[in-house]
Structure formats: C-alpha cells, structure tokens
Amino acid sequence: MSNEMLLKYGCNPNQKPSKIYINDGSELPIEVINGRPGYINLLDAFNGWQLVKELKAASGLPSATSFKHVSPAGAAIGRPLSKTEAKIYFVDDLGELSPIACAYARARGADRMSSYGDFIALSDECDAITANMIKREVSDGVIAPSYSDEALEILKTKRKGTYNVIKIDPNYMPNPIETKQVYGVTFEQGRNELSINNELLDNIVTDNKEIPEDKRIDLLISLITLKYTQSNSVCYVKDGQAIGIGAGQQSRIHCTRLAGNKADNWWLRQSPKVLGLQFVDDIRRPDRDNAIDVYISDEYEDVLAEGRWQEIFKVKPEVFTAEEKKEWLTKNFDVCLGSDAFFPFGDNIERAKKSGVKYIAEPGGSIRDDHVIMTCNKYNMAMAFTGIRLFHH
C-alpha cells in the first residue's frame, strides 16, 4: 500500500490533476490488485465498503451492495435465495451459492437497471462463485477485504484484463474529523459514527407496537442503506434486501414514489407472466433487463410492437394489463420502509401502503407527526421514531 494514488482525472475528464491521499501522510487503506479505478469509482468503493461493513455488524451475515454514482442501487445480507429469486436475479444456473454470493445476487438483482455498470462492495472474501457472478455482469469494479486465488484469476479476465479489483484493510479506522472543499472553502465536521442498532427502534409511536425481530433487521438494513444514500432518500426493504431506493430527490414524497415504483417493479418481476417470458436464445443480459422493465411499464407497446417483439421474444407475450398488475401487487406485504428524515405529511404513508409497507422507521420531528401517525394507524402499521436524521451529501 502507498500513501498516495494518482488518478486519470476527477469527476470529469477535464478535471485534472486528480489524486487521493490521507492528510497526515499515512498509508492508504487499499491496494489496487487489478485495473485503474477512477475518482467516482473510489467514491463508490469507500461509501459501499462502509455500508457493507455496518450491515454485517448489524445482521451478523455477509453483506453486499451495488453502488452507482455515490448511492446504492441495492444492498443486502446473505440469506439464501428462493427458486423464484434465483430466477429473477438470473443466477439459477450457478448451482448452490455461498452466503456472500447470495448477498450480491440480491444487491444486484433488486434493481438491475440501476445496477448496470455498478461498483460492488463485499463485506467478506470474494469467492469463485461470486466472481463468476460478477464476471458476466456489466460492472466497473469490486472492493473486498480479500479474494480467493480462483476468484482473482476470474476477475482479472474481465473487461480484457482492466477490471478494477481493490483490496481494503478491514481494520482501517479513519480520522474522526473529516474535511472537504467546496469552491475553495474547507468544510470540517465529525464523521457520522452513529451506531444504527435495535435501540433506535424502541420508540414505537403507533397503536400497533409489534415489530417482529426479522422486520427489525429489515428496518436496520433500510437505515444503514440510507446512511450512505444521497439525500433526500427513502428505502424499502423485504427479506434482508433493499427492494426500492429513492435517492437524491428534493421532495420526500417524490423519494417515496420513486422507491415505491422500484419496489413494485421488483415484485412484478416475480409474477407468473414475467417468469413465463420466453426470450430469444442470443439476447444480451442488459437487453433482457430492459425488455422486462419496459414490458411491466405503461410503455409495453415498445417491446410488443410487430417487428420488435420478434427481436426479443420467441413467443409474443400477452399484455400485462393494469388490472393484472394491480391485483398482483396486492400479494406483496410486510414490507419495511426507512426514511433519512421525517415524513412531513401522511401522503408518504398512503403511497407506501400501495407497495405493501407494514413497518416504518423515521426520525420524527415534523409539525405534522400527528397526521403521519394517524395515517399509519388507519392501516395498522407499526412505526418507530428513531430520533436521528441520516442526511448524506
């Protein structure tokens, strides 16, 4: 490891020179094993590593995240996949998966459109099965505490040998004071070392006071994910994985709608109509992802038009009608929702209900908390006020 790394350029090609270093001159906590990561790659890598490190500490399970433009597209812990999940994540041909492979399959698979070209962070050693999974996806790089010899050989063949592979010291502890510059002015603040744990979920303010243990884990996953997501942000979680993340919106209701739509798409992909789609044999993985995304949207005609569907499908699919989609979405329930700041109005709860939300964690503190609580009570939801804000910029 060295104390400085020169980069090709900064956020954009015109932003030169560019490098990373630690102010006190100490060694960087990373070793670049393969490739040449860029400025944004490293922002994704360092933020993603913090996220998975905290997820593992909170859950006790190997964890993974899929980062794009300094926000997670997905995050998950390494619970085994169901047959349906393995199929919609396109890993059902890989055989038995290790816990870390399950974590990445979930993190990548929840929102495959947003994860295209991601930077991956793994809490545990990258093994061969995970490397094989990564090899066939469009991705910029991976950061992990270690790699098996076989995994390294697989990853070094990706992108004609230029794939970014970074090893991080899992024991590295950053300076508790962090600085950044904007327009030549230096900003300084204490690092956000807030521990996100079960105690944050004890102040349940709704009539329904029951949050089962597995849902507490899901709520912690949502809050830890939000800690490293560009604000404003909300995160829907189910069964140990984020299923919809709404990042970087000025309006919180827009966050809730955006993330809710992503969660809905995740669930719609598990419907018999989507599972039964018959794709042409030579279709590329990104093209298949895009076709599914369009098919379940209101713009389905773009993939069902004569002359177009033959390029994608072996058999022309039936239209997935609005009524059918609405009926299928009613089967999704017990979803968890976290918010990085308070919900100002009950409309966020109304939208969340449409995506099966039953459990919520948010800071509280709005002058309309009473209205938000009343809306939760209307649907027998359980909501905890954490008392903490998780803005990230």
Summary of the structure (lengths in Angstrom):
residues: 393
radius of gyration: 21.3
end to end distance: 28.3
largest distance: 63.6
contacts: 1355
relative contact order: 0.11
helix: 36%
strand: 22%
